[in-house]
Amino acid sequence: MLELDASQIQMGRVAADKGEALAMLGDALAAAGLATPAYLEGLQAREAQGSTFLGQGIAIPHGTPQTRDQVLRTGVSLIQFPNGVDWGNGQQVYLAIAIAAQSDEHLHLLQLLTRALGEGDLSQALREASEPAQILELLQGAPQAMALDGQLVALGQPAEDFDELLWQGARLLRQAGCARSGFALGLARGEPLPLGDGLWWLHSEVSVERPGLAFVTPAQPLSFRGEALRGLFCLASQGEAHRQALERLCDVLIGGRAAAFSEASDSRQVIEALGGEVPPDWPCLSVPLLNAHGLHARPAKALSELAQGFAGEIRVRLLGDSGAGVSAKSLSRLLALGARRGQMLEFSAEPAIADSALPAIRAAVESGLGERVEPISEALPEVAAQLQPAPPVAPVAGSRLVAVAASPGIAIGPALVRTPPEFHFDEQGQGLEHELSRLDTALAAVASQLQRLVDGAGVASIREIFSAHLAMLDDPALREDVEARLAKGASAEAAWQVEVEAAAKRQEALHDPLLAERAADLRDIGNRVLAHLCGVELPSEPNEPYILVMAEVVPSDVAALDRQRVAGIVTARGGATAHSAIIARALGIPALVGAGDGVLALAQGTPLLLDGDSGLLRVAPDAAERDQALHEREVAQKRQEQAHARRFEAAQTRDGVRVEVAANIGASGETSEAVELGADAVGLLRTELVFMEHAQAPDQAAQEHEYRRVLDALDGRPLVVRTLDVGGDKPLPYWPMPAEENPFLGVRGIRLSLQRPEILETQLRALLASADGRPLRIMFPMVGSVEEWRAARDLVQRLREEVEVRDLQVGIMIEVPSAALLAPVLAREVDFFSIGTNDLTQYCLAIDRGHPQLSAQADGLHPAVLRLIEMTVSAAHAQGKWVGVCGELASDRLAVPLLVGLGVDELSVTPRSMALVKARVRELDSRQARTLADRALTLDSASAVRALVAEMH
């Protein structure tokens, strides 16, 4: 991304003409190491194609696509010409900004300059500037205008108190890009200002990206501090951008017209009352931008000149954006859009000129605005055909597919294959009333479907998910946006699809992963409505328990499954440590992942036999295979019942080696169930939920209450607690973090906690204070160096001088390969190790466990991962320390013999798996398990290891 600083600027230069100026700029780029001397030819060629004069004394020379190979690295060089240079057509340039860019990074610079160009004529000030700092100040331009449009207004929102309304306003500002994580907390710390007539004002300058004003009203009148609460203004404050809107608000209130806000029926009323820019109700059209390098200077100039040929106003915006758009006659405003190839441009024109202007604009954009372009869908058809993957071929009857065992158990049933549906419809509708009636009918039908799902759900989490879907379906802001498109002539299908997709993309753009995940829910609802509008029949569930087959399943999909209806799950992609697989295990649904795209081509109702223990999928099995599977399932059921009956007995091998089997839990309320299911201890208490349930970092008392609940329920059994493990991949709303290109390799776990030692200290104090003589084990996550361990340990030692704890051990999680390699050093200082095999596998094999294609290869039984485990156990035992495994590998039936053979002392698993893991340990002889582990370490792949264990056990 291009940025400007004073070192890039040469002041007070003189050039006789444009050619000499270009030569000076080429020399400057070469001297800065940004481009070769030959890049000058690109600057000259670009000027021959069309002037790079931007306006107000500024030109932005840059090369052609053919000379991008002469760019060494992206950057800019600026030269001031106080006497001016004739850039052609009488246009005088006082500042030339030469750009060396390897792709289209210069679009960002054009956006940066737009605000400056919109504030009067800069040419004289650029000419008279004597210092680089003055040039930079001029180019920075005026402060950003305050965002105030329809997406920042939410009327009739479900809210029970002031805080809920506050969070709604903060959410709108985050979705609009005005604020980031941490803004809501800053807003909550502010002092609400009553404006009268039930209206309130709140503002914050914390975590503000750009100024914006949101307004939310509750579905029913509320009260706050003894006064009515009918509406709340939330301001993301930055500079003086909000002054005009605030003055307008005061005028409305003084004039006794508060009802314009508290009783508003649509966002347009609110925006108009505040003096905001409301999109005009003009004829419009949408057309894709085909230019390879986006709407850069040359095509933007052609478009502005075309628009200037019409007497009325023409505006343009990116499809899905709110606001009135920008004038198509303004070159600088067009450049500020930053439009790229493939994006949809939405043009609107005054009714008097629309019939002539809009067709002309469509033709000009589709023809490339003076550049050679290729259609999006037809570009290089022969190359596209070569790159097009072959359609998946369904496996034939009798096939045996090897997949990744994700959740144990055997399932038999017909396939229900869910693939994204295809919808075909006309873009233009048959009139507002007709399309609105069709939409209302579809919405009512889908609402009825969802209500039946809510009423028929036997699990609370399923009811909650579909209840949330019902609320999304009735979202007034979404309805308002769809109706606006219908009024412009769109069909019900087109209007609904565009607005749902725009809303989903806004969700995906959020820094908060939990909120961003709701994009999938929005698209699911969107598809239900589109299916009704288009008459597309979505696959119906078989009458008998079925096997769900999908490309990949997200956690919300799994959580929404009816355990009585879904016998098993098969995915084409994914790995055993994906979150969806973890949830499937927690729900006890047999599952296979990574079965290949061929399963997506299976005919609906194809009989399937899924073995979640061996990782095999049989397609249309014969009677003998079905009978064998039914027998195996009966045996497995008996094994489960027998294991459950002995769940309180110790897990001890046949030759007397004791292995502790503990529970992984995420909340204090899960402890009692874990004890009832046979837990020897809690081997992993994830403390993130304690922090996520609060609007700000929980104090010591709040945390101590939760930790005491766990220790009380354990009744003397050990508790192993992982300190807060968050980061860029799972941030907290009150702990803002900059976006990271790869958060899994960024600031997370102990790295983050050491940056905020006061939060870590509060958590440690709460843990120590809650112990009361009971066995407490504290471990730090994502430790990668000895220095990190010692910094955390020293904090515990200091606090122990203040809080007496009789039975305390302090250790670390082995999740990073460097920690395993340093185990001989760390083992001298820690009390224990707990191996997190999910992350250890991911980092060891350099495979993102959520990757759609590679995650199936992220297998913790890979010999490389097993070697790291062996190294860790050997180092710990040499120092008399114990080692646990708390990743999903600990509950893998084929992995348990190897982990016992490697000497692991504790296996911490989901509560549902504990009885079977204990039973598995009792089947083993530790000496034979050691021999098996030694053989596994000599193998070359995870599949070879699994085959070895399957053969022996």
N, C-alpha and C positions, 0 to 999 in steps of 0.2 A: 504494500500500500504506500503510495507516494505521500510524503510529508514535506513541509517547507521549513527551512531554518536559515539563519543569517549567513552561514558559511557558503551557501549555494549562490549568493548574490554578488554580482560585480556592479559597482556603481560608477556613474559618470563616464560611460564609454561613448564613442562617436563612430558612426558608420555612414558612409556616403550614400549607400542604397541598400535595398533589401538583400541583394546577393552578398554584399560584404557582411551584413549583419548575420546572415545564415552561416557564413564561414566562421565568424567569431563564435557563434553558438556551437558549431561543430567542434571547434578547437576546445571550447570549454568542457564539452561532454567527454572528449578524448582525454583531456588533462585530468579530469576527475575519475578516470578509469571506468566510466559508464558505457562507453561505446568506442569502436575503432574509428580511425579517421574516415574510413569509407562510408560511415553512417551519414556523412554530409550529403551524399548522393540521395539518400532517402529523404532528408529534409527538403532538398530541392525538388525531388519528384512529387512530394506531397503538395508543395506550393503550386506546382504546375497543374495538379489535379483540381485544386481549389484553395482559395486563401484560408489561412489559419487565423485570420484576424477575429478576435473574440468580441471586441467592443471596448469602449472607454479606455483606449490607449494600450490595450493588452493583446498580444498575439501568443499562440501556443504551438510553435513549430514542432512537428514530430514526424518520424519516418513512415514509410509504407510497410505493409505486411511483408513485402519481398526483401526488405532490408532489416528485418528483425533479427536475423542471424548475426548482425553486426553489433547488437546490444550485448554488452558484457554483464551488466547488472542494472536493475531498474533504478532510475534516479532522474533528477532534474538539474538544470543549470539556468540561472536567471541573469539577464543583463539589462541594466537601466540605460536608456538612451535619452538624456534630458533634452537634446535638440530634436528628437523625433526621427523616425525612419518612415519613408513612404512605403506602405505595404500594398499599394495598388488601390485604384479607385479613390484616391485622395485620403485614404485612411492612414492616420499617423499613429505609429507605435512608439510608446515611451518605455514599455517594459515587455521584453520577450522572454517567454518561459519555454525553454527547449526540453522536450521530454524524450527520455530513452526508456521504452517499456517493451517487455517481451510478450505481453498479451494485451489486455485492455485495462491495465491499471490506471491509465490516464483519466478514465471516467471518474474515478474518485476525486482527482484533482479538479476536474471540471465542476463537480458538485461543490467542492470547497470554495471555488471562486464565485459561485452563483450568488451567494448572499452579498458579497461585495459589489457585484455588478448590479444588484437590485437597489442599491442605495445611492442614487445620484451619480454624477459623472466623476470618475476617479482620475481622468486623464491629467488634469492640472496638478492634482496632489502627487501623482506618480512622477510627473516631470520635475516638481520642486523638491522632492524628497532628497535628503542628503545623507541618510544613514540606512543601512539594511533593515534595522529595526522598524523604521518608519514604513518601509515597503511591506514588511510582514504584517504590521498593524492594519494597513490599508486592505491587504488581501484577506485578512480574517473577517472583515466586514462587520455588519451589525449583528447583534445577538439574534439567535434563532427566534422566529416567530412562535408564539404559543400554539400548541396543538389544541384545536377545539373543533371537533366534528362528531358525526353520528356515532362512531365507534366508542366515544368517550361518554356517552349518555346511556344509562340503563334505568328504565322506569319499571316500577312495580316488581322489584326484586324481593324474593323470599328472604326475610331477615327478622330476627327476633329481638335484636337490640342494636345499640349504636355501633358496637365493635364489628358486628357482622356487616353492617352497611359500610363501615370504614374499609374492611377487607375487600368488599365488592369494588369500591372506588379505586383502591390500590391495584386490584387485579386489572381493571380497565386501563390504567396508566401503564402497567407493565406490558400488557398485550399491544398497546399502541407504540411501544418503544420509548416511552417517556421516562420510565424508571426501570431499575433492575432490583435484584434481590437485596433486601435490607430496607427498601423504601417504606414498606408497610409498617415496619417496626418504628422507623423515624416518624411516620405519620401518627402512630399510636402514642408516641411520647409527646406530641404537640398538645397545645391547649385549645380545645374546640371553642369557636367563637359563635355565639348565637346571633343570627341576623334578623330574627323576628319571623312571625307567621310560620313557625315550625321549621325554618331553614337554618342550617348550620354550615360553618366554614372551618376547614382544617387544611394546613399546609405543612410541607417539609422540604428542606433542601438536601436531605440525605439521600444518596444513591440516585440522583436525578441525571438522566441522560440528556433530556431536552425538556423545556417547559411545556406543561400541558395541564388542562383543567378538566376534571371528570365531575359528573353530576349523577347521583343515584337517588332513587326514591324507593321506599319500602312498599310492599304489596298492600300493607294496611298500616294506618297511623301508629306510631310508636311514641314513647315518651323517653326523655333523657334529662336527667338532673331537674326533674319536676316540670319540664316544659315539653311541648309537642315536638315530635321529630317527624317531619314530612319530607325532608330532602337534605342531602349532604353534598356540599361542594368539596372536592379534594384537589388541591393544587400541588403539582410537582414544580416547585419554585426554582427559577434560575434567572437572576438579574431582574429587569423591569418588564419582561415580556408580558406579564399578566396585568399590567396597570390598566390598559384600555378596557379589558373585559371586566375588571373589578369596578372601574368607574361606571360602566354600563350597567352592571349588576346593582350598584347603589342607586342609580337613577331609577331603575325599575322598581326597587323596593320602596324608595321614597315616594314614588308615584302611586303606591298602593296596588301594584300589579304583581304581587308575589305569587298569585295563582298561576301566572305564566310558567312558573317552575313547579310548584307543589301539585298543581292539577294538570300538568302537561300530559297530553295523550300520545305524543310522539316526539322523537328527538329533534325534529325540525323546529318545533316551537321553541325548544330550549336554546338551540343554537342561534336562531334568529333573535331571540330576546337578549342574548349576550353579545350580539353584533358579530357572530362568527360567520364564516363563509359556508353557505349552504349550496350543495350542487343544484344547478338550475334544472328545471324539468324540461329539458330540450331533447329532441331526437338524437339518438346516438348509434354508434356502431363499434364493433370490436374487430381488430385485425391483428394478426401476429407480425412481429418485427422479424424480418428475414435477413437483415444485414449481418454479415459474419462477425463484425466487431461492434455490434450494437449501434445505438443512436449517437455516434460520435459527430465531430464537427461538420463533416461534409454532408451526410444525409440530413442532419438536423437543420443545416442552413437551407437545403432544398425544401424541407418541409415548412420551415418558417416563411420562406418566400412564397410558397404556394398558398399558405394560409393568408398572407398579407394581401393576396389578390382578391379576397372576398371582403365585402363591406361590413359584414357582421362579425360577432365574436365566435371563435372556435377554441374549445378547450380539450385537453388530453390528460389522461392519467393512466397508471398501470392498472390493469384489471384487478379488482379486489381491493384497491386502495379506497379509503374514504376521502371526503373533501371534494372540493369542486374541480380539482385538477389545476393545470397551469395553462397559460395562453399558448396556443400553437404558433402564434406570431412572434413569440420571444425566443430568440436563439439560446440565450443563457438559461431560460427556464426549461427549455427542451433538454439541454445538456444536463441540467440538474436532475432530471428523472433517472439518469443512469441506466436507461433501458438496455437490455441485452438481447441477443438473438433468441428467438423462441418465446419471449414474453409477449403477452397480449396488451396492445394499446387500445384504450377505450376513448373514442373521440365523441364529443357532443358539439352541436352547432345551434345557433339561434334559429328558431323556426323559419324565419324569412329566407335564410340562405341554405338551410339543411339539405333541401332536395338537390341542390347543385354542388354544394361543398363536400358533403360526406362521400358521395360516389367518387369524386375527384381525388379525395384523400385516400380512399381505399385503393384506387388504381395506382396512385403514386407509391404508397407503402408496399403494395404487393409487387410492384415492378422494381423496388429497391432504392427509390429516392436518388436516382443517378448512379447507383452502383450495381454491379452484376451480382445477383443473388440466386439462390436455389431454394425451392420450397422445402419446408421442414420435413414433410413426410416423404418427399421424393428425391431428396439429395443423395447423389451417388448410389442409385439403386443397385448397381452391380456389387458395390462394396458392402452395402447394407445387407444384401442377400448372403454374401459370404460370411458376414459377421452374425447373421441371424441364427440363434441356436436352433437346432433341430427340435421339433415338438417332441415332448416326452412320449415314450411308447409304454403302454400298460403291460405289466408282467402277465404272462399267460397262466392259465389254471395249473396248479401244481407247483408253481414257483416257490422257492425258499429264498427270501431276501434277508441278508445280514444287515442289521441296523445297530444302533447304539442303545443298550438297555438303559432306560431312563427312570423307570419306576417298576418295581417287581410285581409279578402276578401274571396269570394267564387269562386272556379274554377271547371270547368267540362271539362273532356277530356279523351282520351285514355292514358293508362300508357306507358311510355317509361322507362323500367327498365334497368339501367346501372349497370352491375356487372363486376368485373375484368375478362377479357377474358382468356381462356386457350389456350396455343400454344403448339403444338407437332411438333418436328423437329429432324433431325439427327444432331449430333454434328460435324461429319466430312463432308466436302464438296466434290465437284467433280472437283476440280481444281481452281486455282486462277482466271483465266479469266472468267470461267463460273459463279463463285460465285459473282465476282465483277460486272458482267453484270446484274445478278439478283438484286443485291443490288441497282445499279444505277436505274434500272427500278422502283423498289419500292420507292426509294427516290423521283424520278421525279413525280410519281403518287401522293404521299403524299403532295409534294410541290404544285402540282396543286390543290389538295383538300383545302389546307390551303389558297392558293391565292384566291380561290372562296369564302372562308369564310371571308377573308379580304375585298374583293370587295363588298360582299353582306351585310356586317355589317352596321347597321344603327346608331350605337353608337360608339363614338371615343374610349372609353375604350376597347370595344370588338376588334376593329381593331388593337389597340396597342398590345393586348395580342397575337393575332394570327400572327401579324407581328413579334413579339418576337419569337414565335414558328418557324416561317420560318427561322429566323436567327440561332436558335439552330440547325435546321435541316442541315444547311450549315456550321456548325462549322468545320473548317479545322483540329483542334486538334483531335476532335472526329473521323473524317474521317481517319486521319492518324493512330490512334490507331486501328480502325476496320480493315483497310487494312493490318496492321501488323499481325493481327490474321488470316486473310484470307490467307496470304502468308505462314502461318504455317499449313495450311490444314483445318482450321475451316470452317464450312458452314456459309453462309451469316447470317442466323438466329442466330446461336450461337455467332458469332463474334459481331453482333449488340447488342444482349441482354446483353452479358457480359460487353461490354464497356459502354453502356448506364446506366446500373445498377451501375457500378463503378463510373461514373461521378455523378449520383444521390446521391450516398453515400457520395462522397466528398462534395457535396453541403450541405447535411444534417449535416455534421460534423462541419460546420462553426458556429462561435459564432454569426454571424449576422443573425437574424431570417428572415429578408426580403430576403436575398440571399438563405438561406437554404430552404425557401418555393418553390424555383424554382425546387427542386427535383421532385415535383409532375408534373411540366410542362415537365421535361425531360422524365419521365416515360410515360406521355400521348403521347408524340411524339414517344417514343420507341414502344408503343403498336400499334400506327397507322402503323408504318413501318412493324412491325412483322405481323400484321394482313394481310397486302398485301403480304408479303413473304410466309405466311402459308396458304393463301387462306381463311382466317377466315373473315366472314362477321360480322362487328360490327353492332349493332342495328341501323337501319335507322330511321330518324325522321318521324313521321306520317305527312300526308299532312295538318292536322288540328292542331290547338293549343293543346298541350299535357301536361300531368302531368309528370314531371321528378321524377323518383323514384331511390334513391341511398342509399348506406349504410350511408354515411355522406358526406357532401359537404364542401369543403374548400372555403375560400373567393374568390380565383381566379376562381373557378368553377362558383360561383354565378355571379361574375362580367362579365364573358364571355357569360352569357345567353342572347339570343335575346328575349327581352320583348314581341315582336310580335309573337313569336313561343311558348314560354313556358307560359302556363296558370297558373301553380302552381308547387310547389316543395313539395315532401314528402321524409323524410329521416328515416331510420330505427333507427338511434341513434342521439345523440346530444340533446342540451337543448335550451331554448328560449333566453339565453344570449350568446350563441355561436356567434362568429364574423360573421359566414355565415348567421345566422338568422338576425343579425343586418343589414347586407347588403341587404338581401331580403326585409326587411321593408323599407330600404332607396330607393330601386328600385320599391317598390310597387307591389311585386310579392307575392300573397298569399302562405303561407307555413305552413306545419306541420312538427314537428321533434319528434324523439323518438317514432315512430309508431310501432317499433318492427321488428325483422328480417323477419317475415312472409311476409312483403310487397316485399321483394327481390325475393320471389318465385312466384310472380304474373306473369301470362302469358302476353307477350307483347300485348299491345292494349286493355287490360282489362279496361272497362269504370270505371272511378273514379269520385267521387264527394268530393271535399275538402272544408271544412269550416274552414277558418283560424281565425274565431272569436270564435267559440265554441270549437275548437280542435277536431273535428270529421272528420273521413274519412269513406265514404261509398263506398263499393266495389260493382260494377255492380248494381247500384241503379235501382229501377223500375221506370216506367214512372211517377208515382205520386211523388216520391221523387225528380226526376229530375225537374218536373214542379214546385214543392215547392221551390227547390233550385234556379231555374231561377227567380222565383218571389222574393225570398229573395235577390238575387243579384241585381235585378232591384230596390228593395227598398233601398238596401245599396248604389247603385249608386245615387239614388235621394238624400239620406241622405248626401252623399259626396258633391253633387252639392249644396245642400242647405247650408251645413256647409261652403263650399268655398265662397258662396255668402255673408255670414255673418262673414267672417274670421277677419275682422277688428274690430268687436264688442267685447266688454269685455266678459270674461268668468265669469258669475255671476249666482249663484244658484237661484232657484225660490224664496228663502227667503232672497235674497240680499247679500249673502256672495261672495266677489270677490276673484277669484283665478287667479293669473298671469300665463299665458301660454307663455313660452319662447322657444327658439330654441337651440339645441345642434349643434355646427358647429366645423369643424376642420381646416378651412382656412379662411382667410380674404375675399376671393372672393365669399364665400357662403353667406355673410351677406345680400346683396341686395335681393337675392332670398328669404331668410328667412323673411325679412321685407315684401316683396310682398305677401308672403303666410300667413301673419297675426301675426307675432311675436310681442309680447308685449316687448320683451327684448331678449338678448342672455343670456341664463341661464348657458351655458357651452361653453367656447371657449377653445378647446384643443390646447395648444401651442407647442406640440411636432413637428408638421410639420415645424414650423419656424426653429427649430433646425436641423431637418433631411434634410432640403434642402441646408444646408451649409456643406462645407468640414471641417469647424472648428466652434467652438462656435460663433454664430452671435454676433456682437458688438451691442452697444446700439442703434446706428443709424438704423441698419437693422431691429431690433425688433420694434423700435418706429414707423417706416414706416408702418409695418404690423398692429400694434395695432391702429394707427390713421385711417387706411382704415376702420377698423371695426367700430370705434366710429363715423366716418364721415357718414357711411352708416346707422347707427342706428338713426342718427338725433335726439339725445337727449334721446333715450331709454337707459335703464341701460345695462351695459355690465358686466357679471360675468366671470372672467378669472381664469382658473386653472393654477397654475404655473407648470413648467416642471415636467412631470410624466413619468420618465423612470427608468429602473432598469435592473436586470439580465435577465428578460424575454423580454425586448425590449431595448437593449443597443444602444447607439449612437456610430458610428465608431470612433469618435475622443475622446470618453470618455471610455477608456478601463476599463473593470471590470473583476475580476476573476470569473470563472465559479462557480455557486452555485448549490448545489444539489436540492434546491427548491427555485427558484428565487421569487416566489410569497410570500414566507415568509422570504425574504432576504432584501438586501439593495435596496430599490426602493422608489419612491415618495419623500416625504420630508426628509426621512432618507438620501437619496443620495444627495439631494440638500444641506443639512447642512454639508455634507462632502466637498462640493465645494462651499463655500459661495460666492466666487467671481462671479461665474456664476449666482447664485440666485440674488445677488445684482445687476448685470447688467440687468437682466430681470425686477426686481422691479423698477429700475431707468427708464427703457424704458416705463413701464406701467404708472408710476406716471407722467412722462414728457408728455405722449400722452393725458392725461385726459383733460386738458384745460377747467376745470370747468364742464365737463360732468360726469354723474354718473358712477363711476367705482367701481366694487366689485372684490376683490382679494381673492381667496381661495387656501389653501394649501392641497395637496393630501396625502392620506395614513397616516394621523396623528393618532398616537396610544397612545400618552401620553401628559400630560399637559406640560411637559418640552419641547417637540418638538414644540408645538404650541407657547410657550412663546419665544423660540429662534427665530422662524420665525417672530413673531409679533414684537419683539424688533428691528429686522433689518428694518422692515417697518417704525417703529416709528423714528428710527435714520435718515432714508432717508427723511421722511416728514419734518424734520427740514431744509433740504436743498432744497427740491422741494415742493412748495405749491400746495396742492390739496384740493379743496373746498368740493367735494362730494365723499368721499371715505368710503367704508366699508371693513373690513377685517374679513374673517371667515375661516372655515375649511370644508373639506368633511368628512362626516361620512361614512367610508367604512370598518372600523375595529371595531369589536364588543366592544373592550375596549373603543373606543371613545364614542360609544352610552351609555355604562355603566357609563362613566365619564361625560355625558352630563350636569348633574346638576352643576358640577364644571366648566366645560368649558363655559357654557352658561353665566356665570357671566362676562366672559372676551371677548368672540367673539362678532361680530356684527351679524352673521348669521351662519346657518348650511345649507349645501347642501348634501343630502343623495345620495350616489352612490350605488343604490340597486344591481347592477351587482356584485360588489366585496363584498358588505355587505352580500349578500346571499351566495356567495361562501365561505366566511370565517365563517359565522354563522353555515352553515350546513356541513362544512368540505367536500365540493364536488367541485372538479375542474370543472369549467363550460365547459371545453373542453374535459372532459372525455367521451370516446365513449359509455360507459354503464351507467354511473351515472348522466351525465349532465342533462338528462330529469327530474331528481328529484330536480334540483337546481331551485326551483320555489320561486320567491320573495313573493308569497302570503302564504308561510308557516307561521303558527301562530308565530313561534319563530322570524322570520324576522319582522312581523308586530308589535310584542311587542317591538322590538328595535326601530322601527320607532316611535311608540307611546311614548316611553320613551324619545326619542330625542325631539319630538314636545312639550311634556309637559314641559320639562326642559327649552326649549327656550322661550315658551310663558310665563312662570313664570317670566322670566327676560325681557319680552317685545321684544324679538328677533324673526325674521322670519325664516322659514324653507322651503327649496325647495327640490324637488326630481329630480335628473337628470339622473337616470338610465332608462333602458328600461321598467321598471315597470310603469313609468309615462304615457306611451302611451298604456298600456294594458286596453282594454275597461272594463274588469271586475275589474281591480284594481282601476280605477279612483274613483268610489264611496267610496271605503274604504279609499283611501288617503285623499279625501275631508273630510270624516267622522272623520279621525284621526287628522284633523286640519292643513294639509299641506297647505302652503300659495302660493307655486309656483310649477308648473309642467313644466319641461324643456324636450322637446322631439325632435325627428327628424322633420325638417321643413315640410315634407309631412304629418305628423300626427297632426299638430297643429290645423287645422280647425276642425277635428273630435273630438279632445280632448276638445276644447272649446264648441262644441255642446253638448258633453257628460256632461260637468259641468252644462250647462244651463238646462239639464233635471232633475237635482237633487234638493232635499231639504236637506240642510245641517243637520237639526235635524234628519231626517230619516237616512241620511248617517251615523251619529254618532251612532245611534241605531244599524245599520247594522255592523259597525266596532266593536262595543262592543260584538256583538254576534260572530263575526269572531274570536276575540281574545280567545274565550272559546273553539274553535274547536281544533281537534287533527291533522289535516293534511292540506296540500295545496289543495288537491282535494276536501276536505269537504268545504273549504272556497270558492272555485270556484263554487261548486254546490249551495252553499247558495246564492251567488251573482247572479248566472244565474237564480235562482228561483225567486228572488226578482226584478231583472231587465232584 
